Amino acid sequence: MTASRNIAAILTDIEGTTTPIAFVHEVLFPYARARLADFCKAHERAPEVAAALQAARDLDGHPELDLDETVALLIRWIDEDRKAGPLKTLQGLIWREGYEAGELKGVVYDDAAEYLHRWHASGLKLFVYSSGSVEAQKLIFGHSDKGDLAQLFSGFFDTGTGPKIETASYAAIARETGLVPDDILFLSDHPGEIVAAKSAGLKVARIDRALASDEAHREGDVLVAGSFVAVDRNFF
């Protein structure tokens, strides 16, 4: 395969795109939730943990909370699926311990792993944009069930860049990569993200894992593909 002259880079989402949503919600989140209290008590004086705990208190508007109250706040945020920066930091630290201990292994779809390798080998630059922290992204791909895939990527972006359903976020990513928006193909399972990326001038393909792997159709001017196999057939 040779890279399309019209595409210089792939920007990919994670949940539902490269990785089953169930892995994040049924493995990663429960793992961190179960260990959050003990982790915070064991590491509350570590600078990164202490800063995250205080940031959580400040974000909630109650800087006076003690450790137990702060942990209870964080647990509530987990149960509400709140995308709060301090919580993401602590989850990432807990997951790092789990990955390094061999208790966690990132799950990546077979087709995603195969085509990430193919696209990288063809000269395409690969980037990630996910609601999970950059640290969490690197851990999923760096300790995946398909080996170390993190080395294939030229950069990682999280919501520190901006919300994933806002056009400005994709424009910012294009500027950061030094690429023209039209030279980037964005892959995601989320319709709102597809709309935002397309509005920023990126090429887009929506991944629908309910379709057959090689199936693809168009909804308006957006390609809907069953997997990375169908994406490759329609763009390269």
ABEGO torsion letter per residue (X at the ends): XBBBAABABBBBBABGAABBAAAAAAAAAAAAAAAAAAAAAAAAABAAAAAAAAAAAAAAGBAABBAAAAAAAAAAAAAAGBBBAAAAAAAAAAAAAAAAAGABBBBBBAAAAAAAAAAAAAGBBBBBBBABBAAAAAAAAABBAAEBAAAABABBBBAAAEBAABAAAAAAAAAAAGBBAAABBBBBABAAAAAAAAAAGBBBBBBBAABBAABBBBBEABBBBABAAAAAAAAX
